[in-house]
């Protein structure tokens, strides 16, 4: 994993190619790396940056994946994104 300190011109909503952006408080709340593949898939499909979600929102998303998996159902990232209408506009 490569960590990079932001420049003054960098913005959370548009991370450099190949990078994700996070706020310090997300790390303090318990966000750990690497994020799960499922979480990254949902963020990519919805066009949402990792930094735009709170740690609690990430926990809920991962909890849904785990709940469905424990009950023998595969929850696709596309289905999850439609369930919550998760977009960068909301």
HTML snippet that shows the backbone in 3Dmol.js (N, CA, C, O; Angstrom):
<script src="https://3Dmol.org/build/3Dmol-min.js"></script>
<div id="view" style="width:600px;height:400px;position:relative"></div>
<script>
const pdb = `
ATOM      1  N   UNK A   1       0.854  -1.164   0.000  1.00  0.00           N
ATOM      2  CA  UNK A   1       0.000   0.000   0.000  1.00  0.00           C
ATOM      3  C   UNK A   1       0.899   1.226   0.000  1.00  0.00           C
ATOM      4  O   UNK A   1       1.890   1.281   0.729  1.00  0.00           O
ATOM      5  N   UNK A   2       0.552   2.197  -0.811  1.00  0.00           N
ATOM      6  CA  UNK A   2       1.291   3.452  -0.887  1.00  0.00           C
ATOM      7  C   UNK A   2       0.395   4.555  -0.346  1.00  0.00           C
ATOM      8  O   UNK A   2      -0.736   4.729  -0.800  1.00  0.00           O
ATOM      9  N   UNK A   3       0.904   5.292   0.621  1.00  0.00           N
ATOM     10  CA  UNK A   3       0.157   6.434   1.153  1.00  0.00           C
ATOM     11  C   UNK A   3       0.817   7.701   0.623  1.00  0.00           C
ATOM     12  O   UNK A   3       2.037   7.774   0.478  1.00  0.00           O
ATOM     13  N   UNK A   4      -0.010   8.686   0.343  1.00  0.00           N
ATOM     14  CA  UNK A   4       0.487   9.917  -0.249  1.00  0.00           C
ATOM     15  C   UNK A   4      -0.190  11.094   0.447  1.00  0.00           C
ATOM     16  O   UNK A   4      -1.414  11.122   0.577  1.00  0.00           O
ATOM     17  N   UNK A   5       0.593  12.049   0.888  1.00  0.00           N
ATOM     18  CA  UNK A   5       0.031  13.260   1.492  1.00  0.00           C
ATOM     19  C   UNK A   5      -0.542  14.135   0.382  1.00  0.00           C
ATOM     20  O   UNK A   5       0.069  14.278  -0.677  1.00  0.00           O
ATOM     21  N   UNK A   6      -1.714  14.718   0.623  1.00  0.00           N
ATOM     22  CA  UNK A   6      -2.337  15.537  -0.430  1.00  0.00           C
ATOM     23  C   UNK A   6      -1.609  16.859  -0.648  1.00  0.00           C
ATOM     24  O   UNK A   6      -0.984  17.408   0.259  1.00  0.00           O
ATOM     25  N   UNK A   7      -1.712  17.347  -1.877  1.00  0.00           N
ATOM     26  CA  UNK A   7      -1.233  18.701  -2.212  1.00  0.00           C
ATOM     27  C   UNK A   7      -2.373  19.664  -1.918  1.00  0.00           C
ATOM     28  O   UNK A   7      -3.514  19.238  -1.739  1.00  0.00           O
ATOM     29  N   UNK A   8      -2.077  20.941  -1.868  1.00  0.00           N
ATOM     30  CA  UNK A   8      -3.126  21.940  -1.625  1.00  0.00           C
ATOM     31  C   UNK A   8      -4.197  21.914  -2.712  1.00  0.00           C
ATOM     32  O   UNK A   8      -5.350  22.259  -2.452  1.00  0.00           O
ATOM     33  N   UNK A   9      -3.831  21.512  -3.915  1.00  0.00           N
ATOM     34  CA  UNK A   9      -4.794  21.494  -5.028  1.00  0.00           C
ATOM     35  C   UNK A   9      -5.619  20.204  -5.083  1.00  0.00           C
ATOM     36  O   UNK A   9      -6.602  20.142  -5.821  1.00  0.00           O
ATOM     37  N   UNK A  10      -5.242  19.181  -4.321  1.00  0.00           N
ATOM     38  CA  UNK A  10      -5.978  17.914  -4.331  1.00  0.00           C
ATOM     39  C   UNK A  10      -7.325  18.057  -3.634  1.00  0.00           C
ATOM     40  O   UNK A  10      -7.470  18.813  -2.673  1.00  0.00           O
ATOM     41  N   UNK A  11      -8.305  17.315  -4.136  1.00  0.00           N
ATOM     42  CA  UNK A  11      -9.645  17.321  -3.556  1.00  0.00           C
ATOM     43  C   UNK A  11     -10.091  15.893  -3.290  1.00  0.00           C
ATOM     44  O   UNK A  11      -9.741  14.979  -4.036  1.00  0.00           O
ATOM     45  N   UNK A  12     -10.859  15.704  -2.233  1.00  0.00           N
ATOM     46  CA  UNK A  12     -11.327  14.380  -1.839  1.00  0.00           C
ATOM     47  C   UNK A  12     -12.194  13.762  -2.926  1.00  0.00           C
ATOM     48  O   UNK A  12     -12.121  12.556  -3.162  1.00  0.00           O
ATOM     49  N   UNK A  13     -13.000  14.557  -3.581  1.00  0.00           N
ATOM     50  CA  UNK A  13     -13.941  14.023  -4.582  1.00  0.00           C
ATOM     51  C   UNK A  13     -13.250  13.522  -5.843  1.00  0.00           C
ATOM     52  O   UNK A  13     -13.852  12.774  -6.613  1.00  0.00           O
ATOM     53  N   UNK A  14     -12.001  13.916  -6.070  1.00  0.00           N
ATOM     54  CA  UNK A  14     -11.309  13.466  -7.285  1.00  0.00           C
ATOM     55  C   UNK A  14      -9.899  13.002  -6.935  1.00  0.00           C
ATOM     56  O   UNK A  14      -8.927  13.731  -7.135  1.00  0.00           O
ATOM     57  N   UNK A  15      -9.798  11.780  -6.410  1.00  0.00           N
ATOM     58  CA  UNK A  15      -8.475  11.265  -6.035  1.00  0.00           C
ATOM     59  C   UNK A  15      -7.612  11.026  -7.268  1.00  0.00           C
ATOM     60  O   UNK A  15      -8.134  10.803  -8.360  1.00  0.00           O
ATOM     61  N   UNK A  16      -6.301  11.072  -7.098  1.00  0.00           N
ATOM     62  CA  UNK A  16      -5.415  10.743  -8.224  1.00  0.00           C
ATOM     63  C   UNK A  16      -5.700   9.324  -8.710  1.00  0.00           C
ATOM     64  O   UNK A  16      -6.127   8.472  -7.930  1.00  0.00           O
ATOM     65  N   UNK A  17      -5.470   9.076  -9.972  1.00  0.00           N
ATOM     66  CA  UNK A  17      -5.725   7.775 -10.572  1.00  0.00           C
ATOM     67  C   UNK A  17      -5.010   6.686  -9.772  1.00  0.00           C
ATOM     68  O   UNK A  17      -3.811   6.779  -9.510  1.00  0.00           O
ATOM     69  N   UNK A  18      -5.759   5.663  -9.392  1.00  0.00           N
ATOM     70  CA  UNK A  18      -5.188   4.550  -8.646  1.00  0.00           C
ATOM     71  C   UNK A  18      -5.169   4.746  -7.140  1.00  0.00           C
ATOM     72  O   UNK A  18      -4.681   3.875  -6.420  1.00  0.00           O
ATOM     73  N   UNK A  19      -5.689   5.867  -6.642  1.00  0.00           N
ATOM     74  CA  UNK A  19      -5.704   6.155  -5.215  1.00  0.00           C
ATOM     75  C   UNK A  19      -7.137   6.310  -4.728  1.00  0.00           C
ATOM     76  O   UNK A  19      -8.032   6.623  -5.514  1.00  0.00           O
ATOM     77  N   UNK A  20      -7.357   6.093  -3.432  1.00  0.00           N
ATOM     78  CA  UNK A  20      -8.610   6.439  -2.782  1.00  0.00           C
ATOM     79  C   UNK A  20      -8.287   7.487  -1.732  1.00  0.00           C
ATOM     80  O   UNK A  20      -7.170   7.537  -1.218  1.00  0.00           O
ATOM     81  N   UNK A  21      -9.249   8.307  -1.422  1.00  0.00           N
ATOM     82  CA  UNK A  21      -9.025   9.358  -0.434  1.00  0.00           C
ATOM     83  C   UNK A  21      -9.850   9.062   0.813  1.00  0.00           C
ATOM     84  O   UNK A  21     -10.968   8.553   0.731  1.00  0.00           O
ATOM     85  N   UNK A  22      -9.287   9.386   1.950  1.00  0.00           N
ATOM     86  CA  UNK A  22      -9.982   9.212   3.220  1.00  0.00           C
ATOM     87  C   UNK A  22      -9.638  10.380   4.129  1.00  0.00           C
ATOM     88  O   UNK A  22      -8.592  11.015   3.998  1.00  0.00           O
ATOM     89  N   UNK A  23     -10.543  10.641   5.046  1.00  0.00           N
ATOM     90  CA  UNK A  23     -10.297  11.659   6.057  1.00  0.00           C
ATOM     91  C   UNK A  23      -9.647  11.009   7.273  1.00  0.00           C
ATOM     92  O   UNK A  23      -9.859   9.827   7.543  1.00  0.00           O
ATOM     93  N   UNK A  24      -8.875  11.770   7.985  1.00  0.00           N
ATOM     94  CA  UNK A  24      -8.209  11.279   9.186  1.00  0.00           C
ATOM     95  C   UNK A  24      -9.211  10.730  10.194  1.00  0.00           C
ATOM     96  O   UNK A  24      -8.958   9.708  10.832  1.00  0.00           O
ATOM     97  N   UNK A  25     -10.366  11.416  10.340  1.00  0.00           N
ATOM     98  CA  UNK A  25     -11.334  10.950  11.341  1.00  0.00           C
ATOM     99  C   UNK A  25     -11.890   9.569  11.005  1.00  0.00           C
ATOM    100  O   UNK A  25     -12.285   8.835  11.910  1.00  0.00           O
ATOM    101  N   UNK A  26     -11.929   9.196   9.714  1.00  0.00           N
ATOM    102  CA  UNK A  26     -12.384   7.852   9.350  1.00  0.00           C
ATOM    103  C   UNK A  26     -11.430   6.798   9.900  1.00  0.00           C
ATOM    104  O   UNK A  26     -11.857   5.736  10.351  1.00  0.00           O
ATOM    105  N   UNK A  27     -10.153   7.098   9.857  1.00  0.00           N
ATOM    106  CA  UNK A  27      -9.166   6.174  10.418  1.00  0.00           C
ATOM    107  C   UNK A  27      -9.293   6.121  11.929  1.00  0.00           C
ATOM    108  O   UNK A  27      -9.153   5.056  12.531  1.00  0.00           O
ATOM    109  N   UNK A  28      -9.556   7.259  12.543  1.00  0.00           N
ATOM    110  CA  UNK A  28      -9.725   7.294  13.991  1.00  0.00           C
ATOM    111  C   UNK A  28     -10.985   6.527  14.426  1.00  0.00           C
ATOM    112  O   UNK A  28     -11.024   5.974  15.525  1.00  0.00           O
ATOM    113  N   UNK A  29     -12.012   6.495  13.564  1.00  0.00           N
ATOM    114  CA  UNK A  29     -13.251   5.780  13.879  1.00  0.00           C
ATOM    115  C   UNK A  29     -13.141   4.280  13.662  1.00  0.00           C
ATOM    116  O   UNK A  29     -14.019   3.533  14.093  1.00  0.00           O
ATOM    117  N   UNK A  30     -12.083   3.824  13.003  1.00  0.00           N
ATOM    118  CA  UNK A  30     -11.894   2.389  12.862  1.00  0.00           C
ATOM    119  C   UNK A  30     -11.741   1.873  11.444  1.00  0.00           C
ATOM    120  O   UNK A  30     -11.611   0.665  11.250  1.00  0.00           O
ATOM    121  N   UNK A  31     -11.752   2.742  10.450  1.00  0.00           N
ATOM    122  CA  UNK A  31     -11.565   2.286   9.076  1.00  0.00           C
ATOM    123  C   UNK A  31     -10.183   1.650   8.947  1.00  0.00           C
ATOM    124  O   UNK A  31      -9.185   2.231   9.373  1.00  0.00           O
ATOM    125  N   UNK A  32     -10.130   0.467   8.362  1.00  0.00           N
ATOM    126  CA  UNK A  32      -8.875  -0.242   8.186  1.00  0.00           C
ATOM    127  C   UNK A  32      -8.665  -0.579   6.718  1.00  0.00           C
ATOM    128  O   UNK A  32      -9.616  -0.623   5.937  1.00  0.00           O
ATOM    129  N   UNK A  33      -7.420  -0.813   6.354  1.00  0.00           N
ATOM    130  CA  UNK A  33      -7.066  -1.108   4.977  1.00  0.00           C
ATOM    131  C   UNK A  33      -6.450  -2.484   4.876  1.00  0.00           C
ATOM    132  O   UNK A  33      -5.843  -2.946   5.843  1.00  0.00           O
ATOM    133  N   UNK A  34      -6.578  -3.154   3.755  1.00  0.00           N
ATOM    134  CA  UNK A  34      -7.285  -2.684   2.569  1.00  0.00           C
ATOM    135  C   UNK A  34      -8.790  -2.831   2.737  1.00  0.00           C
ATOM    136  O   UNK A  34      -9.251  -3.758   3.402  1.00  0.00           O
ATOM    137  N   UNK A  35      -9.566  -1.920   2.138  1.00  0.00           N
ATOM    138  CA  UNK A  35     -11.024  -2.064   2.201  1.00  0.00           C
ATOM    139  C   UNK A  35     -11.436  -3.320   1.425  1.00  0.00           C
ATOM    140  O   UNK A  35     -10.717  -3.783   0.540  1.00  0.00           O
ATOM    141  N   UNK A  36     -12.589  -3.851   1.772  1.00  0.00           N
ATOM    142  CA  UNK A  36     -13.050  -5.073   1.109  1.00  0.00           C
ATOM    143  C   UNK A  36     -13.337  -4.818  -0.368  1.00  0.00           C
ATOM    144  O   UNK A  36     -13.671  -3.706  -0.779  1.00  0.00           O
ATOM    145  N   UNK A  37     -13.200  -5.866  -1.134  1.00  0.00           N
ATOM    146  CA  UNK A  37     -13.487  -5.795  -2.570  1.00  0.00           C
ATOM    147  C   UNK A  37     -14.932  -5.387  -2.808  1.00  0.00           C
ATOM    148  O   UNK A  37     -15.217  -4.596  -3.707  1.00  0.00           O
ATOM    149  N   UNK A  38     -15.856  -5.930  -1.999  1.00  0.00           N
ATOM    150  CA  UNK A  38     -17.273  -5.613  -2.160  1.00  0.00           C
ATOM    151  C   UNK A  38     -17.531  -4.115  -1.963  1.00  0.00           C
ATOM    152  O   UNK A  38     -18.287  -3.504  -2.719  1.00  0.00           O
ATOM    153  N   UNK A  39     -16.901  -3.533  -0.946  1.00  0.00           N
ATOM    154  CA  UNK A  39     -17.092  -2.109  -0.674  1.00  0.00           C
ATOM    155  C   UNK A  39     -16.555  -1.272  -1.834  1.00  0.00           C
ATOM    156  O   UNK A  39     -17.215  -0.328  -2.269  1.00  0.00           O
ATOM    157  N   UNK A  40     -15.388  -1.599  -2.331  1.00  0.00           N
ATOM    158  CA  UNK A  40     -14.811  -0.863  -3.455  1.00  0.00           C
ATOM    159  C   UNK A  40     -15.690  -0.992  -4.690  1.00  0.00           C
ATOM    160  O   UNK A  40     -15.851  -0.022  -5.431  1.00  0.00           O
ATOM    161  N   UNK A  41     -16.266  -2.181  -4.929  1.00  0.00           N
ATOM    162  CA  UNK A  41     -17.177  -2.377  -6.067  1.00  0.00           C
ATOM    163  C   UNK A  41     -18.385  -1.449  -5.968  1.00  0.00           C
ATOM    164  O   UNK A  41     -18.765  -0.813  -6.952  1.00  0.00           O
ATOM    165  N   UNK A  42     -18.989  -1.371  -4.779  1.00  0.00           N
ATOM    166  CA  UNK A  42     -20.165  -0.508  -4.589  1.00  0.00           C
ATOM    167  C   UNK A  42     -19.790   0.948  -4.837  1.00  0.00           C
ATOM    168  O   UNK A  42     -20.518   1.667  -5.521  1.00  0.00           O
ATOM    169  N   UNK A  43     -18.679   1.381  -4.295  1.00  0.00           N
ATOM    170  CA  UNK A  43     -18.249   2.771  -4.477  1.00  0.00           C
ATOM    171  C   UNK A  43     -17.995   3.080  -5.950  1.00  0.00           C
ATOM    172  O   UNK A  43     -18.357   4.149  -6.442  1.00  0.00           O
ATOM    173  N   UNK A  44     -17.369   2.134  -6.644  1.00  0.00           N
ATOM    174  CA  UNK A  44     -17.066   2.337  -8.066  1.00  0.00           C
ATOM    175  C   UNK A  44     -18.344   2.416  -8.886  1.00  0.00           C
ATOM    176  O   UNK A  44     -18.485   3.307  -9.725  1.00  0.00           O
ATOM    177  N   UNK A  45     -19.268   1.506  -8.658  1.00  0.00           N
ATOM    178  CA  UNK A  45     -20.531   1.487  -9.396  1.00  0.00           C
ATOM    179  C   UNK A  45     -21.308   2.787  -9.177  1.00  0.00           C
ATOM    180  O   UNK A  45     -21.917   3.322 -10.103  1.00  0.00           O
ATOM    181  N   UNK A  46     -21.277   3.288  -7.933  1.00  0.00           N
ATOM    182  CA  UNK A  46     -22.052   4.481  -7.588  1.00  0.00           C
ATOM    183  C   UNK A  46     -21.311   5.786  -7.874  1.00  0.00           C
ATOM    184  O   UNK A  46     -21.903   6.862  -7.794  1.00  0.00           O
ATOM    185  N   UNK A  47     -20.034   5.702  -8.203  1.00  0.00           N
ATOM    186  CA  UNK A  47     -19.256   6.907  -8.448  1.00  0.00           C
ATOM    187  C   UNK A  47     -19.035   7.718  -7.182  1.00  0.00           C
ATOM    188  O   UNK A  47     -19.000   8.948  -7.217  1.00  0.00           O
ATOM    189  N   UNK A  48     -18.888   7.015  -6.065  1.00  0.00           N
ATOM    190  CA  UNK A  48     -18.723   7.654  -4.764  1.00  0.00           C
ATOM    191  C   UNK A  48     -17.318   7.367  -4.251  1.00  0.00           C
ATOM    192  O   UNK A  48     -16.825   6.246  -4.372  1.00  0.00           O
ATOM    193  N   UNK A  49     -16.677   8.374  -3.681  1.00  0.00           N
ATOM    194  CA  UNK A  49     -15.352   8.200  -3.105  1.00  0.00           C
ATOM    195  C   UNK A  49     -15.468   7.589  -1.716  1.00  0.00           C
ATOM    196  O   UNK A  49     -16.458   7.803  -1.015  1.00  0.00           O
ATOM    197  N   UNK A  50     -14.466   6.837  -1.330  1.00  0.00           N
ATOM    198  CA  UNK A  50     -14.426   6.246   0.008  1.00  0.00           C
ATOM    199  C   UNK A  50     -14.549   7.328   1.076  1.00  0.00           C
ATOM    200  O   UNK A  50     -15.161   7.104   2.120  1.00  0.00           O
ATOM    201  N   UNK A  51     -13.981   8.477   0.822  1.00  0.00           N
ATOM    202  CA  UNK A  51     -14.007   9.574   1.793  1.00  0.00           C
ATOM    203  C   UNK A  51     -15.402  10.179   1.957  1.00  0.00           C
ATOM    204  O   UNK A  51     -15.649  10.894   2.929  1.00  0.00           O
ATOM    205  N   UNK A  52     -16.310   9.907   1.032  1.00  0.00           N
ATOM    206  CA  UNK A  52     -17.651  10.477   1.117  1.00  0.00           C
ATOM    207  C   UNK A  52     -18.570   9.697   2.051  1.00  0.00           C
ATOM    208  O   UNK A  52     -19.655  10.172   2.389  1.00  0.00           O
ATOM    209  N   UNK A  53     -18.149   8.504   2.472  1.00  0.00           N
ATOM    210  CA  UNK A  53     -18.964   7.708   3.379  1.00  0.00           C
ATOM    211  C   UNK A  53     -18.411   7.793   4.790  1.00  0.00           C
ATOM    212  O   UNK A  53     -17.199   7.853   4.996  1.00  0.00           O
ATOM    213  N   UNK A  54     -19.302   7.798   5.739  1.00  0.00           N
ATOM    214  CA  UNK A  54     -18.847   7.719   7.127  1.00  0.00           C
ATOM    215  C   UNK A  54     -18.474   6.277   7.418  1.00  0.00           C
ATOM    216  O   UNK A  54     -18.862   5.364   6.688  1.00  0.00           O
ATOM    217  N   UNK A  55     -17.727   6.081   8.478  1.00  0.00           N
ATOM    218  CA  UNK A  55     -17.355   4.722   8.874  1.00  0.00           C
ATOM    219  C   UNK A  55     -18.609   3.903   9.171  1.00  0.00           C
ATOM    220  O   UNK A  55     -18.652   2.710   8.871  1.00  0.00           O
ATOM    221  N   UNK A  56     -19.619   4.524   9.752  1.00  0.00           N
ATOM    222  CA  UNK A  56     -20.862   3.811  10.060  1.00  0.00           C
ATOM    223  C   UNK A  56     -21.564   3.346   8.788  1.00  0.00           C
ATOM    224  O   UNK A  56     -22.088   2.233   8.738  1.00  0.00           O
ATOM    225  N   UNK A  57     -21.576   4.195   7.759  1.00  0.00           N
ATOM    226  CA  UNK A  57     -22.194   3.799   6.486  1.00  0.00           C
ATOM    227  C   UNK A  57     -21.451   2.618   5.873  1.00  0.00           C
ATOM    228  O   UNK A  57     -22.072   1.696   5.346  1.00  0.00           O
ATOM    229  N   UNK A  58     -20.117   2.646   5.942  1.00  0.00           N
ATOM    230  CA  UNK A  58     -19.330   1.527   5.428  1.00  0.00           C
ATOM    231  C   UNK A  58     -19.635   0.251   6.208  1.00  0.00           C
ATOM    232  O   UNK A  58     -19.720  -0.834   5.633  1.00  0.00           O
ATOM    233  N   UNK A  59     -19.798   0.391   7.510  1.00  0.00           N
ATOM    234  CA  UNK A  59     -20.111  -0.772   8.349  1.00  0.00           C
ATOM    235  C   UNK A  59     -21.466  -1.367   7.976  1.00  0.00           C
ATOM    236  O   UNK A  59     -21.623  -2.588   7.954  1.00  0.00           O
ATOM    237  N   UNK A  60     -22.433  -0.521   7.686  1.00  0.00           N
ATOM    238  CA  UNK A  60     -23.765  -0.990   7.293  1.00  0.00           C
ATOM    239  C   UNK A  60     -23.688  -1.736   5.964  1.00  0.00           C
ATOM    240  O   UNK A  60     -24.277  -2.807   5.816  1.00  0.00           O
ATOM    241  N   UNK A  61     -22.968  -1.177   5.004  1.00  0.00           N
ATOM    242  CA  UNK A  61     -22.822  -1.830   3.701  1.00  0.00           C
ATOM    243  C   UNK A  61     -22.189  -3.201   3.874  1.00  0.00           C
ATOM    244  O   UNK A  61     -22.682  -4.185   3.322  1.00  0.00           O
ATOM    245  N   UNK A  62     -21.104  -3.275   4.633  1.00  0.00           N
ATOM    246  CA  UNK A  62     -20.425  -4.548   4.836  1.00  0.00           C
ATOM    247  C   UNK A  62     -21.308  -5.515   5.625  1.00  0.00           C
ATOM    248  O   UNK A  62     -21.296  -6.719   5.372  1.00  0.00           O
ATOM    249  N   UNK A  63     -22.066  -4.988   6.574  1.00  0.00           N
ATOM    250  CA  UNK A  63     -22.985  -5.830   7.338  1.00  0.00           C
ATOM    251  C   UNK A  63     -24.029  -6.482   6.450  1.00  0.00           C
ATOM    252  O   UNK A  63     -24.379  -7.644   6.656  1.00  0.00           O
ATOM    253  N   UNK A  64     -24.529  -5.749   5.465  1.00  0.00           N
ATOM    254  CA  UNK A  64     -25.506  -6.315   4.530  1.00  0.00           C
ATOM    255  C   UNK A  64     -24.888  -7.439   3.706  1.00  0.00           C
ATOM    256  O   UNK A  64     -25.503  -8.488   3.517  1.00  0.00           O
ATOM    257  N   UNK A  65     -23.662  -7.213   3.214  1.00  0.00           N
ATOM    258  CA  UNK A  65     -22.991  -8.272   2.459  1.00  0.00           C
ATOM    259  C   UNK A  65     -22.833  -9.524   3.313  1.00  0.00           C
ATOM    260  O   UNK A  65     -23.104 -10.632   2.849  1.00  0.00           O
ATOM    261  N   UNK A  66     -22.397  -9.354   4.553  1.00  0.00           N
ATOM    262  CA  UNK A  66     -22.179 -10.489   5.449  1.00  0.00           C
ATOM    263  C   UNK A  66     -23.496 -11.178   5.788  1.00  0.00           C
ATOM    264  O   UNK A  66     -23.567 -12.407   5.798  1.00  0.00           O
ATOM    265  N   UNK A  67     -24.539 -10.398   6.066  1.00  0.00           N
ATOM    266  CA  UNK A  67     -25.852 -10.970   6.386  1.00  0.00           C
ATOM    267  C   UNK A  67     -26.353 -11.854   5.252  1.00  0.00           C
ATOM    268  O   UNK A  67     -26.767 -12.991   5.478  1.00  0.00           O
ATOM    269  N   UNK A  68     -26.314 -11.327   4.034  1.00  0.00           N
ATOM    270  CA  UNK A  68     -26.801 -12.097   2.896  1.00  0.00           C
ATOM    271  C   UNK A  68     -25.932 -13.329   2.662  1.00  0.00           C
ATOM    272  O   UNK A  68     -26.454 -14.412   2.397  1.00  0.00           O
ATOM    273  N   UNK A  69     -24.602 -13.175   2.759  1.00  0.00           N
ATOM    274  CA  UNK A  69     -23.697 -14.307   2.552  1.00  0.00           C
ATOM    275  C   UNK A  69     -23.948 -15.404   3.587  1.00  0.00           C
ATOM    276  O   UNK A  69     -23.937 -16.587   3.247  1.00  0.00           O
ATOM    277  N   UNK A  70     -24.177 -15.023   4.854  1.00  0.00           N
ATOM    278  CA  UNK A  70     -24.451 -16.001   5.912  1.00  0.00           C
ATOM    279  C   UNK A  70     -25.758 -16.755   5.681  1.00  0.00           C
ATOM    280  O   UNK A  70     -25.950 -17.848   6.213  1.00  0.00           O
ATOM    281  N   UNK A  71     -26.652 -16.170   4.888  1.00  0.00           N
ATOM    282  CA  UNK A  71     -27.934 -16.819   4.586  1.00  0.00           C
ATOM    283  C   UNK A  71     -27.939 -17.453   3.196  1.00  0.00           C
ATOM    284  O   UNK A  71     -28.996 -17.808   2.675  1.00  0.00           O
ATOM    285  N   UNK A  72     -26.754 -17.595   2.598  1.00  0.00           N
ATOM    286  CA  UNK A  72     -26.632 -18.304   1.327  1.00  0.00           C
ATOM    287  C   UNK A  72     -27.071 -17.524   0.115  1.00  0.00           C
ATOM    288  O   UNK A  72     -27.328 -18.113  -0.935  1.00  0.00           O
ATOM    289  N   UNK A  73     -27.166 -16.215   0.229  1.00  0.00           N
ATOM    290  CA  UNK A  73     -27.594 -15.378  -0.891  1.00  0.00           C
ATOM    291  C   UNK A  73     -26.444 -14.450  -1.269  1.00  0.00           C
ATOM    292  O   UNK A  73     -25.824 -13.825  -0.408  1.00  0.00           O
ATOM    293  N   UNK A  74     -26.173 -14.374  -2.555  1.00  0.00           N
ATOM    294  CA  UNK A  74     -25.131 -13.468  -3.017  1.00  0.00           C
ATOM    295  C   UNK A  74     -25.775 -12.111  -3.304  1.00  0.00           C
ATOM    296  O   UNK A  74     -26.663 -11.998  -4.150  1.00  0.00           O
ATOM    297  N   UNK A  75     -25.321 -11.101  -2.597  1.00  0.00           N
ATOM    298  CA  UNK A  75     -25.815  -9.740  -2.804  1.00  0.00           C
ATOM    299  C   UNK A  75     -24.846  -9.038  -3.735  1.00  0.00           C
ATOM    300  O   UNK A  75     -23.704  -8.769  -3.363  1.00  0.00           O
ATOM    301  N   UNK A  76     -25.292  -8.745  -4.930  1.00  0.00           N
ATOM    302  CA  UNK A  76     -24.403  -8.083  -5.884  1.00  0.00           C
ATOM    303  C   UNK A  76     -24.254  -6.613  -5.518  1.00  0.00           C
ATOM    304  O   UNK A  76     -25.123  -6.021  -4.877  1.00  0.00           O
ATOM    305  N   UNK A  77     -23.151  -6.048  -5.932  1.00  0.00           N
ATOM    306  CA  UNK A  77     -22.905  -4.626  -5.696  1.00  0.00           C
ATOM    307  C   UNK A  77     -23.964  -3.775  -6.382  1.00  0.00           C
ATOM    308  O   UNK A  77     -24.399  -2.757  -5.844  1.00  0.00           O
ATOM    309  N   UNK A  78     -24.378  -4.202  -7.582  1.00  0.00           N
ATOM    310  CA  UNK A  78     -25.399  -3.458  -8.319  1.00  0.00           C
ATOM    311  C   UNK A  78     -26.720  -3.439  -7.551  1.00  0.00           C
ATOM    312  O   UNK A  78     -27.381  -2.404  -7.469  1.00  0.00           O
ATOM    313  N   UNK A  79     -27.101  -4.585  -6.992  1.00  0.00           N
ATOM    314  CA  UNK A  79     -28.346  -4.686  -6.224  1.00  0.00           C
ATOM    315  C   UNK A  79     -28.272  -3.802  -4.979  1.00  0.00           C
ATOM    316  O   UNK A  79     -29.222  -3.086  -4.662  1.00  0.00           O
ATOM    317  N   UNK A  80     -27.154  -3.857  -4.285  1.00  0.00           N
ATOM    318  CA  UNK A  80     -27.002  -3.038  -3.082  1.00  0.00           C
ATOM    319  C   UNK A  80     -27.078  -1.550  -3.410  1.00  0.00           C
ATOM    320  O   UNK A  80     -27.704  -0.784  -2.677  1.00  0.00           O
ATOM    321  N   UNK A  81     -26.455  -1.143  -4.490  1.00  0.00           N
ATOM    322  CA  UNK A  81     -26.485   0.278  -4.845  1.00  0.00           C
ATOM    323  C   UNK A  81     -27.900   0.727  -5.193  1.00  0.00           C
ATOM    324  O   UNK A  81     -28.263   1.874  -4.929  1.00  0.00           O
ATOM    325  N   UNK A  82     -28.706  -0.161  -5.783  1.00  0.00           N
ATOM    326  CA  UNK A  82     -30.088   0.181  -6.107  1.00  0.00           C
ATOM    327  C   UNK A  82     -30.964   0.205  -4.858  1.00  0.00           C
ATOM    328  O   UNK A  82     -31.910   0.989  -4.778  1.00  0.00           O
ATOM    329  N   UNK A  83     -30.654  -0.648  -3.888  1.00  0.00           N
ATOM    330  CA  UNK A  83     -31.438  -0.694  -2.645  1.00  0.00           C
ATOM    331  C   UNK A  83     -31.371   0.631  -1.916  1.00  0.00           C
ATOM    332  O   UNK A  83     -32.370   1.091  -1.364  1.00  0.00           O
ATOM    333  N   UNK A  84     -30.201   1.246  -1.909  1.00  0.00           N
ATOM    334  CA  UNK A  84     -30.028   2.475  -1.143  1.00  0.00           C
ATOM    335  C   UNK A  84     -29.985   3.723  -1.988  1.00  0.00           C
ATOM    336  O   UNK A  84     -29.852   4.829  -1.463  1.00  0.00           O
ATOM    337  N   UNK A  85     -30.095   3.558  -3.296  1.00  0.00           N
ATOM    338  CA  UNK A  85     -29.984   4.698  -4.209  1.00  0.00           C
ATOM    339  C   UNK A  85     -28.765   5.531  -3.853  1.00  0.00           C
ATOM    340  O   UNK A  85     -28.836   6.758  -3.774  1.00  0.00           O
ATOM    341  N   UNK A  86     -27.642   4.849  -3.639  1.00  0.00           N
ATOM    342  CA  UNK A  86     -26.396   5.496  -3.274  1.00  0.00           C
ATOM    343  C   UNK A  86     -25.750   6.114  -4.501  1.00  0.00           C
ATOM    344  O   UNK A  86     -25.310   5.405  -5.407  1.00  0.00           O
ATOM    345  N   UNK A  87     -25.695   7.418  -4.524  1.00  0.00           N
ATOM    346  CA  UNK A  87     -25.033   8.113  -5.617  1.00  0.00           C
ATOM    347  C   UNK A  87     -24.231   9.269  -5.062  1.00  0.00           C
ATOM    348  O   UNK A  87     -24.381   9.630  -3.894  1.00  0.00           O
ATOM    349  N   UNK A  88     -23.399   9.839  -5.872  1.00  0.00           N
ATOM    350  CA  UNK A  88     -22.589  10.967  -5.412  1.00  0.00           C
ATOM    351  C   UNK A  88     -23.429  12.236  -5.279  1.00  0.00           C
ATOM    352  O   UNK A  88     -22.946  13.232  -4.741  1.00  0.00           O
ATOM    353  N   UNK A  89     -24.672  12.222  -5.756  1.00  0.00           N
ATOM    354  CA  UNK A  89     -25.544  13.396  -5.676  1.00  0.00           C
ATOM    355  C   UNK A  89     -26.297  13.482  -4.347  1.00  0.00           C
ATOM    356  O   UNK A  89     -26.839  14.534  -4.010  1.00  0.00           O
ATOM    357  N   UNK A  90     -26.333  12.375  -3.585  1.00  0.00           N
ATOM    358  CA  UNK A  90     -27.120  12.364  -2.362  1.00  0.00           C
ATOM    359  C   UNK A  90     -26.253  12.258  -1.145  1.00  0.00           C
ATOM    360  O   UNK A  90     -26.763  12.237  -0.024  1.00  0.00           O
TER     361      UNK A  90
END
`;
const viewer = $3Dmol.createViewer("view");
viewer.addModel(pdb, "pdb");
viewer.setStyle({}, {cartoon: {color: "spectrum"}});
viewer.zoomTo();
viewer.render();
</script>
